[in-house]
């Protein structure tokens, strides 16, 4: 005979409501109580009746995760953590690639409204185009990333401060001609497709260039000619634009790449041009993806605790699922500069 919630509650010495809270994962339960309930669930081989539970509470047990580009290592790391940490809460995860297309965001929001998924974690690259800003009444949604808004709860890092800290690190190492790769393209620039580009509209590009410029301007070192724009934040795009830059310019003292994937393309372009790193030109990245420590040389980069980042996003989503009227909250996850050989003097 299949064990019931009451059987689990009796075994764990708690109330059936507490067992439900542990199973559903949307209400905080003290770790020691959760451990007792989970042990009882395991001992009794409890299997939840998902269809009955969904009928009772209007939930599917599924959440959605929407990222702009699943091909990139950063997205893979975030997806891995969301799936693993959501599983600990008893949630399944439906994964979608939005490719910065608002129609895909609208589709996911519709699924949340119709209870096909209980909530959505969304990473828009451009708030102006995001369905979140024009979709009317919203289901439980949490944003991760860099857009600046106060409509829904959000987890982010301080992009301006992080870019400032990395640029200050390069200045502190004695570098003076410091280029940036990934800066926003100006309107009407060559290579723009459909009137816009990935980097031109991203909040990350706009915020990181602010921190970069602040430090260099204060030090009397800012040179707009050292800002290298991209039409796509990718290793391929970075290799092309940095390669073209080096055909017509002397290598800068250092290059601050606005992502680690941009840095990998930059390292390739420098190697192809016979520019030694860091002897002839230092290189720094942003995100501290797993591969960054294995580049040649190992890459200096901006790091933040991605596990805490994802845990915070799931906590906020649980709050919104439990109380849709709850006031939006923003959690800023701390960052740090990881100095490796690529920027060493």
Helices and strands as residue ranges (DSSP letters): H 5-12, H 16-24, H 31-43, H 50-57, E 62-67, H 73-88, E 92-97, H 102-113, E 120-122, G 127-129, G 131-133, E 141-144, E 153-156, H 159-172, E 178-183, H 198-201, H 203-218, G 224-226, E 227-229, H 235-248, E 254-257, H 260-272, E 282-284, G 290-294, E 301-304, H 306-322, E 330-332, E 335-338, G 341-343
